[in-house]
Amino acid sequence: MVKIKKASNYNQALEDLLVESPDLEDRISNQESLFKKNLKDTRLNSHDLTKKMIGKWAFSITDDIRIVYKWTNKNTVRFLDIGPHNKV
């Protein structure tokens, strides 16, 4: 099981997102649970990022909302940001 740590700016971005779209809370929680259990689950659409984001990864909450993360060690990731594709 993957261990998740959250950056402070991730927490702020999540709070802002939930103010705008409170209905996403359950979806985010469900996707996070899937990620913890099996980060290769195809429902996550997890992928490595390119260009300025090399070394970081993302997975989908909805078609447009993503969580950006990076590996901090073999079993731990740090969530860096959450939001629409054009923002993160």
C-alpha positions, -999 to 999 in steps of 0.1 A, spaced: 0 0 0 12 35 -9 17 60 18 5 96 9 18 129 23 3 161 12 21 194 6 5 225 21 -2 240 -13 -21 208 -22 -43 212 9 -50 248 -1 -58 239 -37 -81 211 -24 -99 235 -1 -104 260 -29 -116 233 -53 -141 220 -28 -155 255 -22 -161 257 -60 -173 221 -64 -183 205 -31 -198 175 -50 -162 164 -59 -154 154 -23 -166 118 -25 -151 113 -60 -117 126 -47 -119 103 -17 -128 73 -39 -100 79 -63 -75 84 -34 -86 50 -20 -81 34 -54 -46 50 -56 -36 37 -22 -47 2 -30 -34 -1 -65 -18 29 -82 -19 10 -115 -57 8 -115 -67 18 -150 -96 39 -136 -70 63 -123 -53 70 -157 -20 75 -138 8 88 -160 42 105 -158 44 141 -168 66 158 -194 83 191 -201 84 214 -170 68 186 -149 94 158 -156 98 137 -125 62 142 -115 31 121 -121 -7 127 -122 -39 107 -119 -74 116 -128 -103 125 -105 -126 134 -133 -120 140 -170 -105 174 -162 -95 173 -125 -60 158 -117 -38 152 -87 -1 159 -94 23 139 -72 59 129 -69 76 99 -54 96 107 -23 108 71 -17 98 36 -28 65 35 -8 56 72 -3 43 99 -26 37 136 -19 5 151 -34 17 185 -48 -14 200 -65 -50 193 -75 -71 210 -101 -81 213 -137 -57 201 -163 -49 237 -175 -41 248 -139 -19 220 -127 
